[in-house]
Amino acid sequence: MRNDTHSLLSPVSGQNLPLQLEVSSEAQEEEEEMKELHLLAIYVHGALSALHALGVAYNLRHKNRWDAVIHASALAYSVKAVFHHKRKAQ
């Protein structure tokens, strides 16, 4: 269990009073689970990014420009999602 000490201004005396907030182990476990979920999402979006990059290369080689554009936009979304989940996992 983690204790965080903060101060609270008393409405009566106007003095700073110590305030302790306790974070339960349940909340810590939930936080760890969310971190693991974000790490899994990073892995999945990374793999999707690689596959979409291959799709872009393949479709450009075969002159399927429209399909290459679709893969490029999906690639951009997956890369954005990787950075989003990376930020959330920290």
A tleap script that builds the chain and sets N, CA, C and O, in Angstrom:
source leaprc.protein.ff14SB
mol = sequence {
  NMET ARG ASN ASP THR HIE SER LEU LEU SER
  PRO VAL SER GLY GLN ASN LEU PRO LEU GLN
  LEU GLU VAL SER SER GLU ALA GLN GLU GLU
  GLU GLU GLU MET LYS GLU LEU HIE LEU LEU
  ALA ILE TYR VAL HIE GLY ALA LEU SER ALA
  LEU HIE ALA LEU GLY VAL ALA TYR ASN LEU
  ARG HIE LYS ASN ARG TRP ASP ALA VAL ILE
  HIE ALA SER ALA LEU ALA TYR SER VAL LYS
  ALA VAL PHE HIE HIE LYS ARG LYS ALA CGLN
}
set mol.1.N position { 0.845 -1.168 0.000 }
set mol.1.CA position { 0.000 0.000 0.000 }
set mol.1.C position { 0.893 1.236 0.000 }
set mol.1.O position { 1.872 1.293 0.745 }
set mol.2.N position { 0.572 2.202 -0.810 }
set mol.2.CA position { 1.372 3.407 -0.958 }
set mol.2.C position { 0.691 4.557 -0.236 }
set mol.2.O position { -0.522 4.735 -0.349 }
set mol.3.N position { 1.460 5.331 0.500 }
set mol.3.CA position { 0.940 6.519 1.176 }
set mol.3.C position { 1.495 7.754 0.491 }
set mol.3.O position { 2.708 7.888 0.327 }
set mol.4.N position { 0.630 8.636 0.100 }
set mol.4.CA position { 1.029 9.925 -0.460 }
set mol.4.C position { 0.574 11.004 0.514 }
set mol.4.O position { -0.597 11.060 0.890 }
set mol.5.N position { 1.511 11.862 0.919 }
set mol.5.CA position { 1.168 12.921 1.852 }
set mol.5.C position { 1.022 14.229 1.097 }
set mol.5.O position { 1.907 14.625 0.339 }
set mol.6.N position { -0.085 14.881 1.307 }
set mol.6.CA position { -0.372 16.190 0.723 }
set mol.6.C position { -0.849 17.093 1.852 }
set mol.6.O position { -1.071 16.627 2.970 }
set mol.7.N position { -1.007 18.362 1.570 }
set mol.7.CA position { -1.531 19.255 2.596 }
set mol.7.C position { -2.905 19.747 2.183 }
set mol.7.O position { -3.215 19.889 1.000 }
set mol.8.N position { -3.706 19.998 3.180 }
set mol.8.CA position { -5.068 20.464 2.976 }
set mol.8.C position { -5.244 21.716 3.821 }
set mol.8.O position { -4.881 21.723 4.998 }
set mol.9.N position { -5.788 22.761 3.245 }
set mol.9.CA position { -5.999 24.010 3.961 }
set mol.9.C position { -7.267 23.889 4.802 }
set mol.9.O position { -8.349 23.628 4.275 }
set mol.10.N position { -7.125 24.078 6.097 }
set mol.10.CA position { -8.263 23.972 6.997 }
set mol.10.C position { -9.193 25.161 6.812 }
set mol.10.O position { -8.724 26.299 6.816 }
set mol.11.N position { -10.511 24.940 6.647 }
set mol.11.CA position { -11.433 26.059 6.470 }
set mol.11.C position { -11.620 26.879 7.747 }
set mol.11.O position { -12.011 28.044 7.682 }
set mol.12.N position { -11.344 26.282 8.901 }
set mol.12.CA position { -11.560 26.977 10.168 }
set mol.12.C position { -10.360 27.831 10.542 }
set mol.12.O position { -10.495 29.036 10.754 }
set mol.13.N position { -9.176 27.206 10.624 }
set mol.13.CA position { -8.003 27.930 11.102 }
set mol.13.C position { -7.146 28.510 9.982 }
set mol.13.O position { -6.316 29.385 10.230 }
set mol.14.N position { -7.338 28.034 8.758 }
set mol.14.CA position { -6.527 28.529 7.652 }
set mol.14.C position { -5.136 27.935 7.615 }
set mol.14.O position { -4.299 28.390 6.835 }
set mol.15.N position { -4.861 26.920 8.444 }
set mol.15.CA position { -3.548 26.282 8.478 }
set mol.15.C position { -3.532 25.078 7.532 }
set mol.15.O position { -4.567 24.494 7.211 }
set mol.16.N position { -2.329 24.736 7.106 }
set mol.16.CA position { -2.164 23.537 6.284 }
set mol.16.C position { -2.189 22.309 7.184 }
set mol.16.O position { -1.421 22.216 8.141 }
set mol.17.N position { -3.052 21.394 6.879 }
set mol.17.CA position { -3.150 20.142 7.616 }
set mol.17.C position { -2.636 19.014 6.733 }
set mol.17.O position { -2.921 19.000 5.535 }
set mol.18.N position { -1.878 18.057 7.297 }
set mol.18.CA position { -1.398 16.941 6.468 }
set mol.18.C position { -2.573 16.044 6.073 }
set mol.18.O position { -3.460 15.769 6.881 }
set mol.19.N position { -2.562 15.607 4.851 }
set mol.19.CA position { -3.604 14.743 4.331 }
set mol.19.C position { -2.920 13.530 3.715 }
set mol.19.O position { -2.080 13.671 2.826 }
set mol.20.N position { -3.274 12.355 4.180 }
set mol.20.CA position { -2.667 11.149 3.639 }
set mol.20.C position { -3.684 10.416 2.787 }
set mol.20.O position { -4.809 10.154 3.214 }
set mol.21.N position { -3.264 10.089 1.568 }
set mol.21.CA position { -4.094 9.322 0.664 }
set mol.21.C position { -3.490 7.930 0.536 }
set mol.21.O position { -2.293 7.789 0.289 }
set mol.22.N position { -4.298 6.925 0.700 }
set mol.22.CA position { -3.807 5.565 0.580 }
set mol.22.C position { -4.319 4.962 -0.723 }
set mol.22.O position { -5.509 5.022 -1.034 }
set mol.23.N position { -3.395 4.385 -1.467 }
set mol.23.CA position { -3.759 3.716 -2.705 }
set mol.23.C position { -3.777 2.229 -2.409 }
set mol.23.O position { -2.761 1.658 -2.013 }
set mol.24.N position { -4.914 1.609 -2.598 }
set mol.24.CA position { -5.050 0.197 -2.247 }
set mol.24.C position { -4.293 -0.680 -3.235 }
set mol.24.O position { -3.980 -0.270 -4.353 }
set mol.25.N position { -4.014 -1.883 -2.792 }
set mol.25.CA position { -3.327 -2.826 -3.662 }
set mol.25.C position { -4.215 -3.207 -4.842 }
set mol.25.O position { -3.713 -3.574 -5.904 }
set mol.26.N position { -5.531 -3.124 -4.662 }
set mol.26.CA position { -6.465 -3.407 -5.748 }
set mol.26.C position { -6.289 -2.399 -6.884 }
set mol.26.O position { -6.299 -2.766 -8.059 }
set mol.27.N position { -6.130 -1.136 -6.521 }
set mol.27.CA position { -5.929 -0.089 -7.532 }
set mol.27.C position { -4.591 -0.267 -8.235 }
set mol.27.O position { -4.477 -0.021 -9.435 }
set mol.28.N position { -3.578 -0.695 -7.484 }
set mol.28.CA position { -2.271 -0.931 -8.093 }
set mol.28.C position { -2.323 -2.100 -9.062 }
set mol.28.O position { -1.703 -2.055 -10.125 }
set mol.29.N position { -3.066 -3.157 -8.700 }
set mol.29.CA position { -3.206 -4.305 -9.588 }
set mol.29.C position { -3.927 -3.905 -10.876 }
set mol.29.O position { -3.552 -4.340 -11.965 }
set mol.30.N position { -4.958 -3.080 -10.744 }
set mol.30.CA position { -5.693 -2.619 -11.917 }
set mol.30.C position { -4.796 -1.777 -12.817 }
set mol.30.O position { -4.866 -1.868 -14.043 }
set mol.31.N position { -3.950 -0.954 -12.193 }
set mol.31.CA position { -3.017 -0.123 -12.949 }
set mol.31.C position { -2.012 -0.992 -13.703 }
set mol.31.O position { -1.683 -0.701 -14.853 }
set mol.32.N position { -1.521 -2.060 -13.062 }
set mol.32.CA position { -0.590 -2.977 -13.705 }
set mol.32.C position { -1.257 -3.715 -14.864 }
set mol.32.O position { -0.635 -3.929 -15.905 }
set mol.33.N position { -2.516 -4.104 -14.687 }
set mol.33.CA position { -3.252 -4.787 -15.755 }
set mol.33.C position { -3.427 -3.873 -16.960 }
set mol.33.O position { -3.297 -4.308 -18.104 }
set mol.34.N position { -3.721 -2.603 -16.695 }
set mol.34.CA position { -3.876 -1.650 -17.794 }
set mol.34.C position { -2.547 -1.454 -18.526 }
set mol.34.O position { -2.520 -1.330 -19.750 }
set mol.35.N position { -1.448 -1.427 -17.771 }
set mol.35.CA position { -0.139 -1.283 -18.395 }
set mol.35.C position { 0.155 -2.482 -19.292 }
set mol.35.O position { 0.654 -2.320 -20.406 }
set mol.36.N position { -0.157 -3.694 -18.805 }
set mol.36.CA position { 0.052 -4.896 -19.612 }
set mol.36.C position { -0.817 -4.863 -20.869 }
set mol.36.O position { -0.376 -5.277 -21.942 }
set mol.37.N position { -2.041 -4.374 -20.738 }
set mol.37.CA position { -2.934 -4.275 -21.886 }
set mol.37.C position { -2.389 -3.290 -22.927 }
set mol.37.O position { -2.471 -3.549 -24.127 }
set mol.38.N position { -1.842 -2.180 -22.476 }
set mol.38.CA position { -1.254 -1.206 -23.399 }
set mol.38.C position { -0.010 -1.784 -24.076 }
set mol.38.O position { 0.237 -1.520 -25.252 }
set mol.39.N position { 0.773 -2.572 -23.333 }
set mol.39.CA position { 1.951 -3.201 -23.940 }
set mol.39.C position { 1.536 -4.198 -25.017 }
set mol.39.O position { 2.179 -4.283 -26.063 }
set mol.40.N position { 0.468 -4.952 -24.770 }
set mol.40.CA position { -0.052 -5.870 -25.780 }
set mol.40.C position { -0.543 -5.102 -27.005 }
set mol.40.O position { -0.318 -5.525 -28.139 }
set mol.41.N position { -1.209 -3.979 -26.775 }
set mol.41.CA position { -1.706 -3.156 -27.883 }
set mol.41.C position { -0.546 -2.606 -28.714 }
set mol.41.O position { -0.658 -2.499 -29.935 }
set mol.42.N position { 0.563 -2.256 -28.067 }
set mol.42.CA position { 1.745 -1.787 -28.791 }
set mol.42.C position { 2.246 -2.883 -29.719 }
set mol.42.O position { 2.571 -2.623 -30.878 }
set mol.43.N position { 2.308 -4.114 -29.206 }
set mol.43.CA position { 2.777 -5.249 -30.003 }
set mol.43.C position { 1.856 -5.479 -31.207 }
set mol.43.O position { 2.327 -5.633 -32.333 }
set mol.44.N position { 0.555 -5.500 -30.965 }
set mol.44.CA position { -0.414 -5.766 -32.038 }
set mol.44.C position { -0.372 -4.673 -33.100 }
set mol.44.O position { -0.331 -4.977 -34.292 }
set mol.45.N position { -0.382 -3.418 -32.692 }
set mol.45.CA position { -0.349 -2.329 -33.666 }
set mol.45.C position { 0.991 -2.279 -34.404 }
set mol.45.O position { 1.048 -1.881 -35.567 }
set mol.46.N position { 2.061 -2.681 -33.729 }
set mol.46.CA position { 3.360 -2.754 -34.406 }
set mol.46.C position { 3.361 -3.802 -35.504 }
set mol.46.O position { 3.867 -3.570 -36.601 }
set mol.47.N position { 2.781 -4.970 -35.191 }
set mol.47.CA position { 2.690 -6.024 -36.195 }
set mol.47.C position { 1.800 -5.588 -37.359 }
set mol.47.O position { 2.129 -5.830 -38.521 }
set mol.48.N position { 0.683 -4.952 -37.050 }
set mol.48.CA position { -0.199 -4.455 -38.116 }
set mol.48.C position { 0.504 -3.409 -38.976 }
set mol.48.O position { 0.318 -3.370 -40.192 }
set mol.49.N position { 1.310 -2.567 -38.342 }
set mol.49.CA position { 2.057 -1.551 -39.093 }
set mol.49.C position { 2.996 -2.211 -40.094 }
set mol.49.O position { 3.096 -1.777 -41.242 }
set mol.50.N position { 3.678 -3.254 -39.658 }
set mol.50.CA position { 4.606 -3.950 -40.556 }
set mol.50.C position { 3.856 -4.567 -41.736 }
set mol.50.O position { 4.313 -4.488 -42.876 }
set mol.51.N position { 2.717 -5.175 -41.463 }
set mol.51.CA position { 1.940 -5.792 -42.541 }
set mol.51.C position { 1.387 -4.745 -43.513 }
set mol.51.O position { 1.368 -4.966 -44.724 }
set mol.52.N position { 0.949 -3.631 -42.990 }
set mol.52.CA position { 0.457 -2.574 -43.872 }
set mol.52.C position { 1.592 -1.959 -44.690 }
set mol.52.O position { 1.378 -1.560 -45.835 }
set mol.53.N position { 2.785 -1.878 -44.123 }
set mol.53.CA position { 3.938 -1.388 -44.885 }
set mol.53.C position { 4.238 -2.340 -46.045 }
set mol.53.O position { 4.548 -1.898 -47.151 }
set mol.54.N position { 4.145 -3.651 -45.786 }
set mol.54.CA position { 4.312 -4.617 -46.874 }
set mol.54.C position { 3.223 -4.449 -47.936 }
set mol.54.O position { 3.486 -4.553 -49.134 }
set mol.55.N position { 2.003 -4.187 -47.478 }
set mol.55.CA position { 0.896 -3.958 -48.403 }
set mol.55.C position { 1.124 -2.745 -49.283 }
set mol.55.O position { 0.806 -2.766 -50.472 }
set mol.56.N position { 1.675 -1.687 -48.701 }
set mol.56.CA position { 1.986 -0.482 -49.480 }
set mol.56.C position { 3.019 -0.813 -50.555 }
set mol.56.O position { 2.850 -0.462 -51.723 }
set mol.57.N position { 4.093 -1.494 -50.144 }
set mol.57.CA position { 5.162 -1.832 -51.095 }
set mol.57.C position { 4.640 -2.736 -52.211 }
set mol.57.O position { 4.925 -2.503 -53.386 }
set mol.58.N position { 3.887 -3.754 -51.851 }
set mol.58.CA position { 3.346 -4.692 -52.837 }
set mol.58.C position { 2.439 -3.980 -53.833 }
set mol.58.O position { 2.563 -4.163 -55.044 }
set mol.59.N position { 1.533 -3.172 -53.311 }
set mol.59.CA position { 0.569 -2.521 -54.191 }
set mol.59.C position { 1.206 -1.441 -55.060 }
set mol.59.O position { 0.753 -1.214 -56.182 }
set mol.60.N position { 2.230 -0.781 -54.575 }
set mol.60.CA position { 2.943 0.172 -55.433 }
set mol.60.C position { 3.682 -0.548 -56.551 }
set mol.60.O position { 3.725 -0.077 -57.688 }
set mol.61.N position { 4.263 -1.693 -56.215 }
set mol.61.CA position { 4.988 -2.468 -57.227 }
set mol.61.C position { 4.048 -2.947 -58.329 }
set mol.61.O position { 4.423 -2.975 -59.501 }
set mol.62.N position { 2.838 -3.320 -57.955 }
set mol.62.CA position { 1.866 -3.820 -58.925 }
set mol.62.C position { 0.935 -2.729 -59.454 }
set mol.62.O position { -0.078 -3.012 -60.094 }
set mol.63.N position { 1.292 -1.498 -59.176 }
set mol.63.CA position { 0.568 -0.316 -59.680 }
set mol.63.C position { -0.897 -0.274 -59.253 }
set mol.63.O position { -1.760 0.204 -59.989 }
set mol.64.N position { -1.157 -0.780 -58.057 }
set mol.64.CA position { -2.492 -0.661 -57.465 }
set mol.64.C position { -2.463 0.549 -56.528 }
set mol.64.O position { -2.389 0.403 -55.308 }
set mol.65.N position { -2.521 1.712 -57.104 }
set mol.65.CA position { -2.324 2.940 -56.335 }
set mol.65.C position { -3.389 3.129 -55.251 }
set mol.65.O position { -3.072 3.516 -54.126 }
set mol.66.N position { -4.621 2.862 -55.586 }
set mol.66.CA position { -5.694 3.061 -54.609 }
set mol.66.C position { -5.517 2.140 -53.399 }
set mol.66.O position { -5.706 2.577 -52.264 }
set mol.67.N position { -5.160 0.883 -53.623 }
set mol.67.CA position { -4.927 -0.050 -52.517 }
set mol.67.C position { -3.717 0.381 -51.687 }
set mol.67.O position { -3.700 0.216 -50.467 }
set mol.68.N position { -2.706 0.934 -52.362 }
set mol.68.CA position { -1.531 1.428 -51.638 }
set mol.68.C position { -1.907 2.591 -50.735 }
set mol.68.O position { -1.404 2.699 -49.617 }
set mol.69.N position { -2.786 3.455 -51.211 }
set mol.69.CA position { -3.246 4.587 -50.395 }
set mol.69.C position { -4.015 4.087 -49.173 }
set mol.69.O position { -3.845 4.607 -48.071 }
set mol.70.N position { -4.849 3.089 -49.371 }
set mol.70.CA position { -5.617 2.531 -48.248 }
set mol.70.C position { -4.675 1.923 -47.211 }
set mol.70.O position { -4.840 2.151 -46.013 }
set mol.71.N position { -3.682 1.144 -47.671 }
set mol.71.CA position { -2.713 0.559 -46.743 }
set mol.71.C position { -1.897 1.642 -46.043 }
set mol.71.O position { -1.576 1.505 -44.863 }
set mol.72.N position { -1.562 2.701 -46.747 }
set mol.72.CA position { -0.777 3.788 -46.149 }
set mol.72.C position { -1.573 4.494 -45.055 }
set mol.72.O position { -1.018 4.866 -44.021 }
set mol.73.N position { -2.872 4.677 -45.282 }
set mol.73.CA position { -3.674 5.329 -44.244 }
set mol.73.C position { -3.841 4.415 -43.029 }
set mol.73.O position { -3.818 4.883 -41.890 }
set mol.74.N position { -4.009 3.115 -43.270 }
set mol.74.CA position { -4.089 2.174 -42.148 }
set mol.74.C position { -2.753 2.113 -41.412 }
set mol.74.O position { -2.726 1.986 -40.188 }
set mol.75.N position { -1.657 2.202 -42.142 }
set mol.75.CA position { -0.323 2.236 -41.531 }
set mol.75.C position { -0.173 3.468 -40.650 }
set mol.75.O position { 0.347 3.378 -39.538 }
set mol.76.N position { -0.621 4.601 -41.134 }
set mol.76.CA position { -0.526 5.840 -40.342 }
set mol.76.C position { -1.324 5.714 -39.049 }
set mol.76.O position { -0.867 6.145 -37.990 }
set mol.77.N position { -2.521 5.120 -39.136 }
set mol.77.CA position { -3.329 4.940 -37.929 }
set mol.77.C position { -2.639 4.011 -36.935 }
set mol.77.O position { -2.622 4.288 -35.736 }
set mol.78.N position { -2.071 2.914 -37.426 }
set mol.78.CA position { -1.408 1.966 -36.528 }
set mol.78.C position { -0.187 2.586 -35.851 }
set mol.78.O position { 0.068 2.341 -34.672 }
set mol.79.N position { 0.559 3.384 -36.597 }
set mol.79.CA position { 1.724 4.054 -36.004 }
set mol.79.C position { 1.265 5.045 -34.938 }
set mol.79.O position { 1.874 5.143 -33.873 }
set mol.80.N position { 0.198 5.774 -35.225 }
set mol.80.CA position { -0.355 6.708 -34.235 }
set mol.80.C position { -0.797 5.947 -32.986 }
set mol.80.O position { -0.575 6.411 -31.868 }
set mol.81.N position { -1.414 4.796 -33.168 }
set mol.81.CA position { -1.880 3.990 -32.037 }
set mol.81.C position { -0.716 3.456 -31.208 }
set mol.81.O position { -0.814 3.371 -29.984 }
set mol.82.N position { 0.386 3.095 -31.867 }
set mol.82.CA position { 1.573 2.630 -31.130 }
set mol.82.C position { 2.053 3.724 -30.187 }
set mol.82.O position { 2.319 3.460 -29.014 }
set mol.83.N position { 2.166 4.949 -30.689 }
set mol.83.CA position { 2.641 6.047 -29.843 }
set mol.83.C position { 1.638 6.380 -28.732 }
set mol.83.O position { 2.031 6.733 -27.620 }
set mol.84.N position { 0.353 6.265 -29.040 }
set mol.84.CA position { -0.660 6.517 -28.013 }
set mol.84.C position { -0.535 5.499 -26.873 }
set mol.84.O position { -0.515 5.877 -25.701 }
set mol.85.N position { -0.452 4.214 -27.217 }
set mol.85.CA position { -0.350 3.184 -26.187 }
set mol.85.C position { 0.985 3.237 -25.455 }
set mol.85.O position { 1.059 2.907 -24.272 }
set mol.86.N position { 2.029 3.648 -26.148 }
set mol.86.CA position { 3.335 3.800 -25.492 }
set mol.86.C position { 3.261 4.880 -24.422 }
set mol.86.O position { 3.789 4.715 -23.323 }
set mol.87.N position { 2.595 5.995 -24.756 }
set mol.87.CA position { 2.448 7.080 -23.785 }
set mol.87.C position { 1.610 6.626 -22.590 }
set mol.87.O position { 1.921 6.973 -21.451 }
set mol.88.N position { 0.550 5.854 -22.840 }
set mol.88.CA position { -0.314 5.389 -21.760 }
set mol.88.C position { 0.363 4.354 -20.881 }
set mol.88.O position { 0.062 4.260 -19.691 }
set mol.89.N position { 1.286 3.566 -21.456 }
set mol.89.CA position { 1.952 2.503 -20.699 }
set mol.89.C position { 3.026 3.053 -19.759 }
set mol.89.O position { 3.438 2.362 -18.828 }
set mol.90.N position { 3.480 4.277 -19.988 }
set mol.90.CA position { 4.552 4.819 -19.146 }
set mol.90.C position { 4.052 5.336 -17.825 }
set mol.90.O position { 4.840 5.821 -17.014 }
savepdb mol mol.pdb
quit
